[in-house]
Amino acid sequence: MRHPSVISRRLTAALAVSALAVGATACGPKDSGGGDGASGAADTPKKGGTLSVLNSEPQQDFDPARLYTSGGGNVPSLVFRTLTTRNREDGAAGAKVVPDLATDLGTPSKNATVWTYTLKDNLKYEDGTKITSADIKYGIERSFAAELSGGAPYLRDWLIGGADYQGPYKDKKGLDSIETPDAKTIVFHLNKPEGEFPYLATQTQTTPVPKAKDTGTKYEQHPVSSGPYKVVKNEGDGERLVLARNPHWSAATDKERKAYPDRIDVRSGLDSAVINQRLSASRGADAAAITTDTNLGPAELAKVTGDKDLAARVGTGHFGYTNYIAFNPKVKPFDNPKVREAIAYAVDRSSVVNAAGGSSLAEAATTFLPDQKSFGHTPYDHFPAGKSGNPAKAKELLKKAGYPKGLTVTLTHSNAKDFATSPEIATALQEALAKAGITVKLRGLEDNDYNDTIHNVKSEPGFFLSGWGADWPSGGPFFAPIFDGRQIVKAGYNFNAAQLNDPTVNKEIDEINKLTDLSAAAHRWGALDKKVGAQALTVPLFHPVYKRLYGKAVKNVVISDWTGVLDASQVAVK
């Protein structure tokens, strides 16, 4: 995942600052209940009422095959249950993966190439029919169909035969690598060890789909619910989504979703400023409203902070995400490690944080992996620039690199006003590097052009702004796409900007992937991050902080270290 809002690794996740439209972030609150002060969240939650969701991005492609979410998403996980799911708790406890439809996190073979799951008893769809392992197998297989593309790519990469499978509409035989020996057992055969399979099993592709009810590309209009809510209205390709209770959902089989409201009304296509104004005023139905994709910007946050009542209705969270400078060492002068190191020393992170909205919305970063335990965060700062840069050290390195009088470079950035890869950040870097004798010319591109340019090995510039977010809160999907040489894509979207293909790094990635002890794996990811960080292939800048308003009638605010945003499955409005 590239950026928090549509969660799509291959789409560079247009999760702009409206981050996490489908509920995909991570890291919890630093205070009680996720808010910045006392709020209605302290009241005892009760069942009933209607929860309103005010969003800027429509909930498009509401089909479990096509969704690309972290931990099952926010609104999607109200309808779609999966083999495993994220733990719906505040803070670090929320970064854990827990069983959902399955009885446990799966039983791996000795080398983690075979994973076996057993389904819970009494699982039912919205029509009262039983959920079976064959339905999960079919749900996964239909995600391979070209007309239902867009979901997470891992199963295609990991399952034996997955790379060539075309889905059940063309190949009715199905995937031999997914076995269902009985109605409650499903077995996955992988082409390589994957100790993090329990995390992958949180993706909506493991949602059960009854074959008899599959309507292909029209399924998104009324997908058959396995969760606490069913779809009763889907208008404008997800602009208006109305959910009502699924009478056959049983809380006894689902410890994670609280399902307090009777109905959930999702309205999208709204301007972000309008969303924040409505949540601030909190009048009528808006008193029981939340947003799953709209943050407070710097100016709005300043106003909210000065109002005690509003400040008490701000949820704070951290998604596992890093904004950074990317280098393409195949472009001069960035082929010279001393030049890259000089830039790392010259960076003024204080000015970058200010450009990103201030310390309330961004935290300075010196490591590529986010600073959360689940990722294996290992503190390091190979090129200590202090808070405001070290231009003297940068000049010293430039001299050693053969540039005693400095040099001129071009920094490519996006023109999107996202406070991440946008002009504000680029200008802050331009001013800091000038102190070290580095003249920076700015090249701003419109968002689509920017993404197409920086993710194509043929057009990739030598020096540009980028960012990466977590498909789940661990080192694997965060580190490997950026530094695994086997993931370099030469004819499509490429995220390994440095085009690093180091056999020792690739081998360590494989060794870590064999581990089913996720704590041990996290430690190894952190050590590998520190090792690769010494090459100055990126310059970590900051980790974003999410600040979101919610209505005055909203209770039971839960913000986990997995999503970083208020969890709709926990909210009560009465």
ABEGO torsion letter per residue (X at the ends): XABBAAGBAAAGGAABAABGAAGBBBEBBABBGGBAEBBAAABBBBBEEBBBBBBABBBBGBBAAABBBBGGEAAAAAABBBABBBBBBBEAAAABBBBBABABAEBBBAAGABBBBBBBBGBBBAAGBBBBAAAAAAAAAAAABAAABGBBAAAAAABBGAAABAEAAABAAEBAABBBABAABBBBBBABBBAAAAAAAABAAABBBBAAABAEAAAAABBBBABABBBABBBGGGABBBBBBBAABBAAABAABAGABABBBBBBGBBAAAAAAAAAAGBEAAAABBBAABBBBAAAAAAAAABAAAAAABBBBBBBBBBBBBBBAABOAAABAAAAAAAAAABBAAAAAAAAGEAAABBBBABABBBBAAAGBBBBBABBAEAAEBAAAAAAAAAAAGBAAEBBBBBBBBABBAGAABAAAAAAAAAAAAAAGBBBBBBBBBAAAAAAAAABAAABBABBBBBBBBABBBAAAAAAAAABAAABBABEBBABAAGBBBAAAAAAAAAAAABABAAAAAAAAAAAAAAAAAAGABBBABBBBBBBBBBAABBGBBBBAAAGBBBAAABBAX
